[in-house]
Structures are given as C-alpha cells and as structure tokens.
Amino acid sequence: MERDILAEVRHPFVVKLHYAFQTEGKLYLILDFLKGGDLFTRLSKEVMFTEEDVKFYLAELALALDHLHGLGIIYRDLKPENILLDSDGHISLTDFGLSKEALNDQKAYSFCGTIEYMAPEVINRKGHTMAADWWSFGVLMFEMLTGGLPFQGTNRKETMIQILNLLRALFKRNPANRLGSGPNAIGDIKAHPFFATIDWGQLYRREVVPPFIPAVSRPDNTLYFDREFTSKTPEDSPGVPPSANAHELFRGFSFVAPSLTEEDYVKSKDNHLYFKEGIAKEYELKEDLGLGSYSTCKRAVHRATGKEYAVKIIDKFKRDCLEEVEILLRYGQHPNILTVYDVYQDAASVYIIMELLKGGELLDRILNQKHFSEREASAVLEVIAKTMKFLHDNGVVHRDLKPSNIMYADESGSPESLRICDFGFAKQMRAENGLLMTPCYTANFVAPEVLKKQGYDEACDIWSMGVLLYTMLAGHTPFANGPNDTPNHILARIGEGRFDLMSGNWANISSPAKHLVQKMLHVDPKQRYRAADVLGHAWIVNKNNLPVSRLSHQEPHLVKGAMAATFRAINSYPKPPNLEPVAASELARRRANKARHHSSTEV
C-alpha cells in the first residue's frame, strides 16, 4: 500500500519515491534524503515555535493533506516525526505505512496511529474518514504553540482569539463538523483568519521563504537528525524467512520514478559542508597568510587536485566559531562574500577551507595604485553596499567591516572581484527564543529591543563603510591623525563627528560625495544612512558622470596605521551592560518563590 501511494502522489510537500525494488526477503523504497531533519527534533531543540513558524508549517502541511484527500488517501499518522525539512526549509510529509485508500467514501475501522494524535473516532473504533487527519492537524498545531507564545505585536489578544478559534474548529468531536471535512474541504481552512497573510499560490510554488533554512552540507550530512538515532549501528530489519512462493506476493513491486527516466539526474548545487575529521588526509598546510587573536590563516593545497585554498584555523578554546561557520555556509554563495568549501575539526581547532584571495587587501591596492579616481571609489563602494544590503536584509550584521576584511579575489582589481571576509564577529538576528529571524518576519514578531540592537549593528557597518569612503577620497583617515594617535583622542573626534571636508583632495571632490560621507558618518545611528540609502544616492547612481582625476594620499604605512588605530579604539571602547527586565533579577525570582511558598502553606 505504501509503495502504491508514494508512486501515485506528486506534490511539493510530500516525500518523493525514486525507486522501489525487492530482494529475496526484503522490500526497499528509495526516497528523498531530506537533510533538514524532522520537525520533532527541531521542536525539541527550540522548545516552541513562533506564531509565524506555525502558520508557515501548517499552511504547507494543509496543502499536502488536501492533495492526499483529493486522491482518496487518509494519512492517519500525522505527527512531527513524520514531517521532514528539506535543505531549503520546506516540509515533506513522509512515512505512509499506516495510510489508507478510502473506497467509495466508506469509513476505515483500523485502530492505528500514534495515540496522542488520534481522533476520537479512531480510538472508539466507530469508523473514521479523512476528517481524522484534521483532528491530528489540530493536535500538531497545539503542540507547536504550547511552549509559550512569543508574540510581541500589539495585536496579541486578537491573534490569540484567532488561534483558539481555529483549534476549536479543528477539535470538533463530530467529524462532520470538523474544519476541513465539510463540502469546502481545505477551502474553510484557507479562509480562516489565522491564515489571512498566507499567499497559497506562492506557498505551493515554494516561493515563500521558510522561517528556518538548515545550514546543511554534503549529501550525507545528518546534523539535523536526532543523534540518539544516527549514532546507532545500521542494521537491516529482521525478516521472516520467505516461503517458496513469497516473491509472487510482490510481483510488480519494483518502481522507477518517471522523472528519473525522462530527464538526466541533476546533482545538487548545495556546496554547504559540515565539520569533518582528518584534514591532514585531504590538505597539506603551508605558510602563514595572516595571524589574529583567535585564529591563524594558512595556505593549503588539496592533496588530490593540487588546488590552492586558504584555511582559517580557529582555536576552539578561545572562540566559538559556530555562528561564523553558519553565516558563511548560508550566505557564502553571494558573489562578493568569501566562499567556504570545507569545514574540519580536531580536538583543539576548527579548520575553515576557503577560497584563496590572491588580489590582496582593498586598501593596499588602492594606495599602491598609480591612478585612483572618485569614479573608481564609487564603483568600489557600490559593490560593498550591495553586499551589505544583502546581509542586512537577511538579518546578518558584520560588525568588523574594516578595510583589511575586504579583499580582491584576483589581480584584476575589478570591483566585482571584491570579497567580504572574516565573519568572526558577525551575528544573525534572533528572536527571544533563539530562532533566526528571516526576511519573512516583520516588526510585529520581533521584540523592539532586538530590532533596536539590530539597527544599531547595521548602523555600525555603515559607519565602517563611511570611514572607508572618506579614506578613499581624502587619502587619509577621518578621525586618526596617525598610527600613534591615542584611543581617547580618536574616540573624542568620533563622538563629536569632527572630520575635515574642506582641505586637500576635498577641494576637487564633488558635492554629492561630501553629502554621502556626512550621511554615512553621522554621529546619531538613527539618522545614519542604511545600505539601501547608499545605493540610491546620486553619487552611486550617477557614478559614470564623476571626475576621473587622480586622488592623492598619504604614505601607505601612515594610512594603514591610522586605520588600524581607528578600529582598535572602537573595539576597545567599553560595551554597555546587557540589562535584563527587573522580573529576571535574582531578587525578583526569590520574591516570587517566597510568595509561592507562602500561598502554598496557607492552603
């Protein structure tokens, strides 16, 4: 039955059967390998989902169930363990071992499923229809929300009413009255106010961005599966010795998906990689390329191909690099972000195998270039601003965007070969429950303090870009007079927003350039330009009309020294304490415990 159902079903949110075959004593189904793991594992790690998470997953699940019901199939085993996530974050319904094909709208009477998700009519064995799936759908919704509701918007009361209204409609004891089982079928669910923001057409076409996109890696990556399961030694299921004519029972069982016979197999474009062991077997480590506080960068040669890479070696005991690795794996496909090819680890270090950037640092090339103009500076800033807009739009802030972290991939010097690198201080915006905030979220679902912090970090990235722009145009840094300038003097100038736009090169630089510098270096982060504002500025839009005359600069070692002094001063500035609500204080907790104890003794 399971093989027949899988061979018949073709839906974007149902697992795909590729092959089916049999041996003397076994039956085999070859299905999609869904690297995002199951919904239960994710739910157990995150404790609960946001309302937007639940809405997205339930909407995709509703489309899958509606398709099955349209084919006359009762699923009968709906639970989070049977909902898997693909590498893009979309669901796939799997495990059709208990499914039933209804005949002429007759009821099924088998007692099957997982007891916590069973509809009343399944438990009392009075016969059940497809309405049983909608009961389980309601149980699943309730489970995903019961970890506590993290709503931050002003419409929390209205949202709660909608959720309770939907649950009551799904938990009708009479199957005929249950939402989704009436004449309109899924139409009643689609029309419910809870799903008012869902574009069902876009959802079916997989055009809606999932709330969680796994940072998956190689095709055999099992990072998102339960380790209790993956750590077990694989064993074939024990089987009853087949009888002499057993093969006749499954004649015609073998199956090949039509898509595999009609078109060539297309390899996955997923280049994401996970932490592996044994880097020495694959790569030969060469000379140092750079040295940092927590890491060393070396040249590496792949033993099999001879191809050169850079490897960043991070001390596990000094820094947790998981955030950096996740960001690079998730967004490294952008043409101007450093590409990661492999990630290894041993007991002491993590090794990130990256593209070898042979063009050198941005500032080195500009300062050593015989002729660098305002027009070229605009082209450079445009590429950087586009890249930062991409990151900011995806909730990522770099937080260390100094010129030494912007490099050329090759010797061409083309702005298109620029790469943003070193994401060691980068952060992804997260909600209070730790979930990543993706573009599908709005201010209604993110705490104000999270948005405020995110906006501040984005403004810091823009400020760093402003320092770079000023230096490219003026030939010296805006706030440091030299490499020996003290942090206090530098910070005082930064805090006052004092920088020169009159002398030296500025006498011949266009007015739009000066205006953009002022907006990017504004003292107030709230009034500072965002990446989109930079890209829409006349100095970027009309760059082909800008002057091409040569811009002079200080001696390279003085400029680089002053730039390093600027960012040292910024990084040494004491961070304000992370204040939590009063209710989270130790005193408040003790008082709450005392009050509970007092009330219990009075009972």
C-alpha positions in Angstrom: 0.0 0.0 0.0 2.8 2.5 1.0 4.6 1.9 -2.3 1.4 2.4 -4.3 0.6 5.6 -2.6 4.1 7.1 -3.0 4.1 6.1 -6.6 0.8 7.9 -7.2 1.5 11.1 -5.2 3.3 14.0 -6.8 3.3 17.1 -4.6 5.9 19.7 -3.5 5.3 18.9 0.2 5.2 15.1 0.0 8.4 13.0 0.0 9.2 11.7 -3.5 9.7 8.0 -4.3 12.6 7.5 -6.7 12.9 3.7 -6.8 11.3 0.6 -5.3 12.8 -2.9 -5.6 12.8 -6.3 -3.8 15.3 -8.9 -2.9 14.7 -12.5 -1.8 13.4 -11.4 1.7 13.2 -7.6 1.7 11.3 -4.7 0.1 13.1 -1.4 -0.4 11.9 2.1 -1.0 14.4 4.8 -2.2 13.1 8.2 -1.1 14.4 11.8 -1.0 17.1 12.3 1.7 15.8 15.4 3.5 18.8 16.9 5.2 16.9 19.4 7.4 15.8 16.6 9.8 12.3 16.1 11.3 10.1 18.8 12.8 10.1 17.0 16.2 13.8 17.3 16.5 13.7 21.0 15.7 10.7 21.5 18.0 12.5 19.7 20.9 15.6 21.9 20.4 13.7 25.2 20.1 11.1 24.3 22.8 8.4 26.1 20.8 7.8 28.0 17.5 6.7 31.5 16.9 3.2 32.1 15.5 4.7 32.8 12.1 6.7 29.5 12.2 3.5 27.6 13.0 1.5 29.4 10.3 4.1 28.6 7.6 4.4 24.9 8.5 0.7 24.3 8.9 -0.1 26.0 5.6 2.3 23.7 3.7 1.0 20.7 5.6 -2.6 21.7 4.8 -1.8 21.7 1.1 -0.2 18.3 1.4 -3.1 16.8 3.3 -5.6 18.3 0.8 -3.8 16.7 -2.1 -3.8 13.3 -0.4 -7.5 13.6 0.4 -8.2 14.6 -3.2 -6.6 11.2 -4.2 -8.8 9.4 -1.6 -6.0 8.8 0.8 -6.3 9.0 4.6 -2.9 9.7 6.1 -3.6 8.5 9.7 -0.2 9.1 11.3 0.3 12.8 11.4 3.0 13.8 14.0 6.1 16.0 14.0 8.4 13.0 13.5 6.8 12.3 10.1 7.3 15.9 8.8 10.8 16.4 7.5 12.5 19.6 6.3 14.5 19.8 3.0 17.7 21.8 2.6 15.6 24.9 1.7 13.5 24.6 4.9 10.2 23.4 3.2 8.3 20.4 4.7 7.9 17.0 3.2 5.3 14.6 4.6 6.7 11.0 4.9 6.0 7.6 6.3 2.8 6.3 4.6 2.9 2.9 6.3 -0.4 3.5 8.1 -2.1 5.3 5.2 -5.4 4.0 3.8 -7.0 4.5 0.4 -10.7 5.1 1.1 -13.1 3.2 -1.1 -16.3 4.9 -2.2 -16.2 7.3 0.8 -16.5 4.3 3.2 -15.1 4.5 6.7 -12.0 2.8 7.9 -12.0 0.9 11.1 -8.4 0.1 11.9 -7.0 1.2 15.3 -3.7 2.7 14.1 -1.6 5.8 14.5 0.1 7.5 17.4 -2.3 7.7 20.4 -1.6 11.3 21.3 -2.6 12.4 17.8 -5.6 10.0 17.3 -9.0 11.5 16.6 -11.8 10.3 19.0 -13.5 8.3 16.2 -10.2 6.3 15.7 -9.9 5.5 19.3 -13.5 4.4 19.8 -13.3 2.3 16.6 -16.6 3.6 15.3 -15.1 4.2 11.9 -13.1 7.2 10.7 -12.7 9.2 7.5 -10.3 11.9 6.2 -11.6 14.2 9.0 -9.4 12.2 11.4 -6.4 13.9 9.7 -7.7 17.3 10.5 -8.0 16.4 14.2 -4.3 15.4 14.2 -3.6 18.6 12.3 -5.1 20.5 15.3 -3.1 18.5 17.8 0.1 19.3 15.9 -0.8 23.0 15.9 -1.5 22.9 19.6 1.8 21.2 20.3 3.9 23.6 18.3 2.4 26.5 20.2 2.3 25.2 23.8 6.0 26.0 24.6 4.8 29.6 25.3 3.7 32.2 22.8 6.4 34.7 21.9 4.1 37.4 20.4 5.5 40.9 20.5 2.9 42.9 18.5 0.0 45.0 19.7 -2.5 42.5 18.3 -1.6 39.7 20.6 -5.1 39.4 22.0 -6.7 39.2 18.6 -4.1 36.7 17.5 -4.8 34.5 20.5 -8.6 34.6 19.7 -7.9 33.5 16.1 -5.7 30.6 17.3 -8.2 29.4 19.8 -11.0 29.8 17.3 -9.1 27.6 14.8 -8.3 25.0 17.4 -11.9 24.7 18.5 -12.9 24.3 14.9 -10.4 21.5 14.4 -11.2 19.8 17.7 -14.9 19.2 16.9 -15.8 15.8 18.3 -18.2 15.2 15.5 -16.1 14.6 12.4 -18.8 16.0 10.1 -18.5 19.4 11.9 -14.7 19.5 11.9 -13.0 22.2 10.0 -11.6 20.9 6.7 -14.0 18.0 6.4 -17.0 19.9 5.1 -18.1 20.5 1.5 -15.5 23.2 1.0 -12.7 20.9 2.4 -9.4 22.8 2.7 -11.2 26.0 1.5 -12.6 26.5 5.0 -9.1 26.3 6.5 -7.6 28.6 3.9 -10.3 31.2 4.6 -9.7 31.1 8.4 -8.3 34.5 9.7 -5.3 32.7 11.2 -4.0 32.1 7.6 -5.1 35.5 6.3 -1.5 36.5 5.5 -0.7 33.3 3.5 -0.5 33.6 -0.3 -1.5 30.0 -1.1 -0.3 30.2 -4.7 3.2 31.4 -3.7 3.3 28.8 -1.0 2.5 25.9 -3.3 5.2 27.2 -5.8 7.7 27.2 -2.8 8.2 30.9 -3.3 7.6 31.8 0.4 10.8 31.9 2.4 10.8 29.3 5.2 11.3 30.5 8.8 14.2 28.2 9.2 16.8 27.3 6.5 19.1 24.5 7.6 22.8 25.2 7.3 23.2 21.8 5.6 26.3 20.4 4.0 27.3 17.4 2.0 24.6 15.0 0.7 25.3 12.6 3.6 25.0 15.3 6.4 22.9 14.2 9.3 23.5 17.3 11.5 19.8 18.0 12.0 18.7 14.4 12.9 18.4 13.1 16.4 21.8 11.8 17.5 20.2 9.0 19.5 19.0 7.6 16.2 22.0 8.4 13.9 24.6 7.1 16.5 23.1 3.6 16.2 24.8 0.9 14.1 22.8 0.5 10.9 21.2 -2.9 10.8 18.9 -4.5 8.3 15.4 -5.2 9.7 14.9 -8.8 10.7 12.6 -10.6 8.5 10.6 -13.8 8.4 12.2 -16.4 6.1 10.3 -16.2 2.8 8.1 -19.0 1.7 8.7 -20.7 -1.7 6.1 -18.5 -3.5 6.6 -15.3 -1.5 8.0 -13.5 -4.5 4.7 -13.8 -6.2 3.0 -11.7 -3.5 5.0 -8.6 -4.6 5.1 -9.1 -8.3 5.3 -5.7 -9.9 6.6 -4.0 -6.7 9.7 -2.6 -8.4 9.3 1.1 -9.4 11.4 3.8 -11.1 10.2 7.4 -10.8 9.2 8.8 -14.3 11.3 11.9 -13.8 14.4 9.7 -13.5 13.8 8.1 -16.8 12.7 11.2 -18.6 15.5 13.6 -17.6 19.1 13.4 -16.6 19.9 13.4 -12.9 20.9 16.8 -11.8 23.4 17.0 -9.0 22.6 19.1 -6.0 24.1 22.6 -6.1 24.4 22.6 -2.4 28.0 23.4 -1.5 27.4 23.6 2.2 29.8 21.5 4.2 29.8 20.3 7.8 32.5 19.7 10.4 34.6 16.7 9.4 37.6 14.9 10.8 41.0 14.3 9.3 42.1 17.5 7.5 45.7 16.2 7.1 44.5 13.4 4.8 42.9 15.9 2.4 45.0 19.0 2.6 48.7 19.9 3.0 49.0 23.1 5.2 51.6 25.6 4.0 52.9 29.0 5.1 51.0 31.5 7.2 48.9 34.1 5.4 47.7 36.1 8.5 47.6 35.9 12.2 44.8 37.1 14.5 43.9 37.0 18.2 41.9 33.7 17.9 42.9 32.3 14.6 45.7 31.8 12.0 45.2 31.8 8.3 47.4 29.5 6.2 47.7 28.5 2.5 46.5 24.9 1.9 46.9 22.6 -1.0 44.4 19.9 -1.8 46.4 16.6 -2.0 44.3 15.0 -4.7 43.9 18.0 -7.1 46.8 20.3 -6.2 44.4 23.2 -6.0 45.2 26.0 -3.6 43.0 27.3 -0.8 43.2 29.4 2.3 42.4 27.7 5.6 41.4 29.6 8.7 42.4 27.7 11.9 40.4 28.8 14.9 41.3 27.9 18.5 38.2 26.1 20.0 39.2 27.2 23.5 39.3 30.9 22.6 36.3 31.3 20.4 33.1 29.5 19.4 33.1 29.8 15.6 29.7 28.1 15.0 28.0 31.4 14.2 30.7 32.4 11.7 30.5 29.0 10.0 26.7 29.1 9.8 26.8 32.5 8.2 29.4 31.6 5.7 27.6 28.3 4.8 24.3 30.0 4.5 25.3 33.2 2.6 28.7 32.3 1.0 27.1 31.8 -2.4 26.8 35.6 -2.8 29.4 36.6 -5.5 31.1 39.1 -3.1 31.2 37.1 0.1 34.0 34.7 0.8 33.3 31.2 -0.4 33.7 28.2 2.0 34.4 24.8 0.6 35.0 22.6 3.6 35.0 22.7 7.4 37.1 20.3 9.5 37.8 20.0 13.2 40.0 18.2 15.7 40.2 18.3 19.5 41.7 21.8 19.6 40.8 23.6 16.4 38.3 24.2 13.6 39.6 24.5 10.1 37.6 26.5 7.5 38.7 25.8 4.0 38.1 29.0 1.9 38.9 30.4 -1.5 42.4 31.8 -1.7 42.1 35.5 -2.3 45.1 36.4 -4.4 44.3 40.1 -5.1 45.3 41.4 -1.6 43.5 43.8 0.7 41.4 46.6 -0.8 43.3 49.5 0.9 46.7 48.1 -0.2 45.6 48.0 -3.8 44.1 51.5 -3.7 47.1 53.1 -2.0 49.6 51.3 -4.4 47.6 52.2 -7.5 49.1 55.0 -9.6 45.8 56.5 -10.6 42.7 56.1 -8.4 39.7 58.4 -9.0 36.4 59.4 -7.5 34.6 57.4 -10.1 36.5 54.2 -9.1 35.8 54.9 -5.5 32.1 55.0 -6.3 32.3 51.6 -8.1 34.0 50.1 -5.1 31.5 51.4 -2.6 28.6 50.2 -4.7 29.8 46.6 -4.6 30.3 46.7 -0.9 27.0 48.4 -0.2 25.1 45.8 -2.3 26.8 43.0 -0.4 26.0 44.6 3.0 22.4 45.3 1.9 22.1 41.5 1.1 23.4 40.6 4.6 21.3 43.2 6.4 18.2 42.2 4.5 18.9 38.6 5.8 19.3 39.7 9.4 23.2 39.5 9.4 25.5 42.2 10.7 29.2 42.0 10.1 30.4 44.2 13.0 34.1 44.3 11.9 33.9 45.8 8.4 37.4 47.3 8.4 39.3 47.6 5.1 41.6 44.6 5.9 38.5 42.4 5.8 37.7 43.5 2.3 39.9 41.7 -0.3 40.2 41.1 -4.0 39.8 37.6 -5.3 42.3 38.1 -8.1 44.9 40.5 -9.5 42.4 42.2 -11.9 41.5 44.9 -9.4 37.9 44.8 -10.7 35.3 45.9 -8.0 33.3 42.8 -8.9 36.2 40.6 -7.6 35.9 42.1 -4.1 35.1 39.7 -1.3 33.8 40.5 2.2 35.6 38.1 4.6 36.3 37.4 8.3 32.9 37.0 9.8 34.3 36.2 13.3 32.3 39.0 14.9 29.2 38.7 12.7 25.8 38.0 14.1 22.5 36.7 12.8 19.4 38.4 14.2 17.5 36.0 16.6 14.2 36.2 18.4 14.0 35.8 22.2 13.6 32.0 21.7 16.9 31.8 19.8 15.3 31.3 16.4 16.9 33.0 13.4 14.9 35.9 12.1 14.5 35.6 8.3 13.2 38.2 5.8 9.6 36.9 6.2 9.4 38.3 9.7 8.2 41.9 10.4 8.5 44.2 13.3 5.2 42.7 14.7 7.0 39.5 15.5 10.4 40.8 16.8 11.0 42.3 20.2 11.6 46.1 20.0 15.0 45.7 21.8 16.1 43.1 19.3 15.2 45.4 16.4 17.0 48.3 18.1 20.1 46.2 18.6 20.0 45.0 15.0 19.5 48.6 13.7 22.5 49.7 15.8 24.7 47.0 14.5 23.7 47.8 10.9 24.5 51.4 11.5 28.0 50.4 12.7 28.5 48.6 9.4 27.5 51.7 7.5 29.8 53.8 9.7 32.7 51.5 8.8 31.9 51.9 5.1 31.8 55.7 5.7 35.4 55.5 7.1 36.5 53.6 4.1 34.8 56.0 1.7 36.4 59.0 3.4 39.8 57.4 3.3 39.5 56.5 -0.4 38.6 60.1 -1.3 40.7 62.1 1.1 43.8 59.9 1.1 43.8 59.8 4.9 41.5 58.6 7.7 38.8 60.9 9.1 39.4 60.5 12.8 43.0 59.4 13.4 46.0 61.6 12.6 48.4 58.7 12.5 49.2 55.3 13.8 50.3 56.7 17.2 47.1 58.6 17.9 45.7 57.6 21.3 42.3 55.8 21.5 40.9 58.6 23.7 41.7 61.3 21.1 40.2 59.2 18.3 37.1 58.4 20.2 36.6 62.0 21.1 36.7 63.1 17.5 34.3 60.2 16.5 31.9 61.2 19.3 31.9 64.8 18.2 31.5 63.8 14.5 34.5 66.1 13.6 36.1 65.4 10.2 37.6 67.7 7.5 35.7 68.1 4.2 37.5 71.3 3.0 41.2 70.9 2.6 43.4 68.6 0.5 41.6 66.4 -2.0 38.2 67.7 -0.8 38.6 71.0 -2.8 38.2 68.9 -6.0 35.7 66.3 -4.9 32.1 66.5 -5.9 29.4 67.8 -3.6 27.3 64.5 -3.7 30.4 62.7 -2.4 30.7 65.0 0.6 27.0 64.7 1.3 27.2 60.9 1.2 30.2 60.9 3.6 28.3 63.1 6.0 25.3 60.8 6.0 27.3 57.6 6.5 29.4 59.1 9.3 26.5 60.8 11.1 27.0 60.6 14.9 23.4 59.5 15.5 22.9 55.9 14.3 19.2 56.6 13.8 20.0 59.3 11.3 22.8 57.5 9.6 22.1 56.1 6.1 21.2 52.5 5.6 22.7 50.3 2.8 19.6 50.9 0.6 20.1 54.7 1.0 23.7 54.5 0.0 22.8 52.5 -3.2 20.1 55.1 -4.1 22.3 58.1 -3.6 23.2 60.2 -6.6 26.9 59.7 -6.1 26.3 55.9 -6.7 23.5 56.1 -9.3 25.4 58.7 -11.5 28.9 57.3 -11.0 29.7 57.5 -14.7 29.5 61.3 -14.5 32.0 61.6 -11.7 35.5 63.0 -12.1 38.4 60.7 -13.1 41.2 62.9 -11.9 43.8 61.3 -9.7 43.3 61.4 -5.9 46.5 61.9 -3.8 47.0 60.1 -0.5 49.4 59.9 2.4 52.2 57.3 2.6 50.5 53.9 2.6 52.0 52.9 6.0 50.6 56.0 7.6 47.1 55.5 6.2 47.1 51.8 7.2 48.5 52.6 10.7 45.8 55.3 11.3 43.1 53.0 10.0 44.3 50.2 12.4 44.4 52.7 15.3 40.8 53.8 14.5 39.4 50.3 14.7 41.5 49.5 17.8 40.0 52.5 19.5 36.4 51.4 18.5 37.0 47.8 19.7 38.5 48.9 23.0 35.5 51.1 23.8 33.7 49.6 26.8 30.4 48.0 25.9 27.3 49.0 28.0 26.0 46.2 30.3 23.3 43.9 29.0 20.3 45.0 31.1 17.5 42.4 31.5 14.0 43.1 32.8 13.6 43.6 36.5 11.5 40.5 36.7 14.5 38.5 35.6 16.7 39.6 38.6 17.7 37.2 41.3 15.8 39.3 43.9 12.6 39.2 41.9 12.9 35.4 41.5 13.5 35.0 45.2 10.4 37.1 46.0 8.3 35.1 43.5 9.5 31.8 45.1 8.7 33.2 48.6 5.2 34.3 47.5 4.5 30.8 46.1 5.8 29.1 49.2 3.7 31.4 51.4 0.5 30.8 49.4 1.0 27.0 49.5 1.4 26.9 53.3 -1.9 28.8 53.7 -3.8 26.2 51.7 
